Amino acid sequence: MRASLAAHEMWSNCPDRSARTARARAAFLDRFEDEVDPDRQLSAEERKLRAGSAMKAHFARLSLLSSRARAKRKGSQAS
């Protein structure tokens, strides 16, 4: 409860939300670059393209899992 209160207070006083979350967004994107090219053998352009595909696959996987969970819940309610 305290953490939630602190978070709400922080965001209510934050003048630039994008700047506040910039480091987290960069780290999230770097994760995919590290996944596709851990040794940095690819060109920056190719690494970025592959990282983009890896990120799309990540979100597609999450979407699939969510869809299955909803279908499972719906099926158990029909019984």
PAMIMAR-752107 format. One record per residue (C-alpha): residue in one letter; x, y, z; residue number from 1. Coordinates in Angstrom, 1 decimal, m for minus. Example, Ala and Ser with C-alpha at 12.3 -4.5 7.8 and 13.67 -1.06 7.14 Angstrom:
<atoms>
{r->a, east->12.3, north->m4.5, up->7.8, k->1} $
{r->s, east->13.7, north->m1.1, up->7.1, k->2} $
</atoms>
This chain:
<atoms>
{r->m, east->0.0, north->0.0, up->0.0, k->1} $
{r->r, east->2.8, north->2.4, up->0.8, k->2} $
{r->a, east->4.6, north->1.7, up->m2.5, k->3} $
{r->s, east->1.4, north->2.4, up->m4.4, k->4} $
{r->l, east->0.9, north->5.7, up->m2.6, k->5} $
{r->a, east->4.5, north->6.6, up->m3.3, k->6} $
{r->a, east->4.2, north->5.8, up->m7.0, k->7} $
{r->h, east->1.0, north->7.9, up->m7.3, k->8} $
{r->e, east->2.7, north->10.8, up->m5.6, k->9} $
{r->m, east->5.8, north->10.5, up->m7.8, k->10} $
{r->w, east->3.7, north->10.5, up->m11.0, k->11} $
{r->s, east->1.5, north->13.4, up->m9.8, k->12} $
{r->n, east->4.7, north->15.5, up->m9.4, k->13} $
{r->c, east->6.5, north->14.3, up->m12.6, k->14} $
{r->p, east->6.8, north->17.0, up->m15.2, k->15} $
{r->d, east->8.1, north->14.7, up->m18.0, k->16} $
{r->r, east->6.9, north->11.1, up->m17.9, k->17} $
{r->s, east->8.9, north->10.2, up->m21.0, k->18} $
{r->a, east->12.1, north->11.4, up->m19.5, k->19} $
{r->r, east->11.4, north->9.6, up->m16.3, k->20} $
{r->t, east->11.0, north->6.2, up->m18.0, k->21} $
{r->a, east->13.6, north->6.7, up->m20.8, k->22} $
{r->r, east->16.3, north->4.5, up->m19.1, k->23} $
{r->a, east->13.9, north->1.7, up->m18.5, k->24} $
{r->r, east->12.7, north->1.7, up->m22.1, k->25} $
{r->a, east->16.3, north->1.7, up->m23.3, k->26} $
{r->a, east->17.2, north->m1.2, up->m21.1, k->27} $
{r->f, east->14.1, north->m3.1, up->m22.3, k->28} $
{r->l, east->15.2, north->m2.6, up->m26.0, k->29} $
{r->d, east->18.8, north->m3.5, up->m25.2, k->30} $
{r->r, east->17.6, north->m6.8, up->m23.8, k->31} $
{r->f, east->16.5, north->m7.8, up->m27.3, k->32} $
{r->e, east->19.7, north->m6.7, up->m28.9, k->33} $
{r->d, east->21.6, north->m8.7, up->m26.3, k->34} $
{r->e, east->19.4, north->m11.7, up->m27.1, k->35} $
{r->v, east->19.9, north->m11.6, up->m30.9, k->36} $
{r->d, east->23.6, north->m10.6, up->m30.9, k->37} $
{r->p, east->25.3, north->m11.1, up->m27.5, k->38} $
{r->d, east->28.8, north->m10.8, up->m29.0, k->39} $
{r->r, east->28.0, north->m7.8, up->m31.2, k->40} $
{r->q, east->29.1, north->m9.5, up->m34.4, k->41} $
{r->l, east->26.3, north->m8.0, up->m36.5, k->42} $
{r->s, east->26.1, north->m4.5, up->m37.9, k->43} $
{r->a, east->24.1, north->m2.0, up->m35.8, k->44} $
{r->e, east->21.4, north->m1.9, up->m38.5, k->45} $
{r->e, east->21.1, north->m5.7, up->m38.7, k->46} $
{r->r, east->21.1, north->m6.0, up->m34.9, k->47} $
{r->k, east->18.3, north->m3.4, up->m34.7, k->48} $
{r->l, east->16.2, north->m5.3, up->m37.3, k->49} $
{r->r, east->16.6, north->m8.6, up->m35.5, k->50} $
{r->a, east->16.0, north->m7.1, up->m32.1, k->51} $
{r->g, east->12.7, north->m5.6, up->m33.5, k->52} $
{r->s, east->11.7, north->m9.1, up->m34.7, k->53} $
{r->a, east->12.6, north->m10.6, up->m31.3, k->54} $
{r->m, east->10.5, north->m8.0, up->m29.6, k->55} $
{r->k, east->7.5, north->m8.7, up->m31.9, k->56} $
{r->a, east->7.9, north->m12.4, up->m31.2, k->57} $
{r->h, east->8.0, north->m11.7, up->m27.4, k->58} $
{r->f, east->4.7, north->m9.7, up->m27.5, k->59} $
{r->a, east->3.1, north->m12.2, up->m29.9, k->60} $
{r->r, east->4.0, north->m15.0, up->m27.4, k->61} $
{r->l, east->2.5, north->m12.9, up->m24.5, k->62} $
{r->s, east->m0.6, north->m12.4, up->m26.6, k->63} $
{r->l, east->m0.9, north->m16.1, up->m27.3, k->64} $
{r->l, east->m0.6, north->m17.0, up->m23.7, k->65} $
{r->s, east->m3.2, north->m14.4, up->m22.8, k->66} $
{r->s, east->m5.6, north->m15.7, up->m25.4, k->67} $
{r->r, east->m5.1, north->m19.3, up->m24.1, k->68} $
{r->a, east->m5.7, north->m18.2, up->m20.5, k->69} $
{r->r, east->m8.9, north->m16.3, up->m21.5, k->70} $
{r->a, east->m10.2, north->m19.3, up->m23.4, k->71} $
{r->k, east->m9.4, north->m21.6, up->m20.5, k->72} $
{r->r, east->m11.3, north->m19.3, up->m18.1, k->73} $
{r->k, east->m14.2, north->m19.1, up->m20.5, k->74} $
{r->g, east->m14.3, north->m22.9, up->m20.9, k->75} $
{r->s, east->m14.3, north->m23.4, up->m17.1, k->76} $
{r->q, east->m17.2, north->m21.0, up->m16.7, k->77} $
{r->a, east->m19.3, north->m22.8, up->m19.3, k->78} $
{r->s, east->m19.3, north->m26.0, up->m17.2, k->79} $
</atoms>
